[in-house]
């Protein structure tokens, strides 16, 4: 919240890669049961759309509203929920009406500056003030509904539209891997080459982490591009993309959890949740069929751009592979400083630890900053994907520094 944020339009509907143009349609279908409302009759604040979330709303004055954000309940004995106070709501009025919205977070502080959109596709930052721990903004509600959210809205339907478009432009399969706790489909996209080695790409374990999703899209599109590098890569390697692991949490506008109230990126050891359990079972089936998991990338967001990696001395194969890849990325992007943070915690239950321990391979958590420029996110993802392909196709000995 203290970061200096440029006032600029954030384009989410059009995501560019080297060859593909992905545009979104029907971005905000009402597939959730979010029903929190706040109304004076002439002005309405509503959440009855996918990803909608405001936990409490009160009229506290003449066209003045107090919204309270409350984290989903943590399971008994678990650590406090990660601070990711998500919100998304619409404002609408019978006639143009200036309104004042005050937002507070129960037992926490704000993380996401407000963004507004008339169509759910093109977003811009909304002016606001921080008064103590309350966020205050003034807007004009009109007869056209306006979306207000902590980040750009990418709901479950967005992933379906995106996958269908890349399927039309690429030789990939797109089908259901399994079902979520509430029965929503968990989709997978696959590109199969001539070899038996697989690159696994995961996304959206944590619903509010939108910049991770904005990085995943061009990262995957670059793998699927119609050029010699990508084609040679796809000839040799298989690609498995599971872009939206937590569709229940996305629909509900959760801060962190799935529908059962659990952090999926803490369940890659015990597999108590159906979402992680099904992915683990699918990967085990691949290995039983003679396939090999080669590398994994899990996309997330945090307050800065950072890559969480496994230590080079952890004992996985090709010890220096990730250092070689991220070193190449750093070299190819002089205006971007690659920050690596090696670490391991076998008891934490995060995906990168799971891949390293189970398959003896490197895996990373690819984190984009909440407020990183969206064009920069695209450029980083494009370069990261290209340098990863070159690194994997090279003859370099990745067991040597």
Helices and strands as residue ranges (DSSP letters): E 9-11, E 15-16, E 21-22, E 37-39, E 43-46, E 56-61, E 64-69, E 88-93, E 97-105, E 115-117, E 122-125, E 129-131, E 134-141, E 146-149, H 156-169, E 173-179, E 185-191, E 197-203, H 210-223, H 228-236, E 238-242, H 247-252, G 264-266, H 274-288, E 292-302, E 306-309, H 321-332, E 340-342, H 351-359, E 363-369, H 374-393
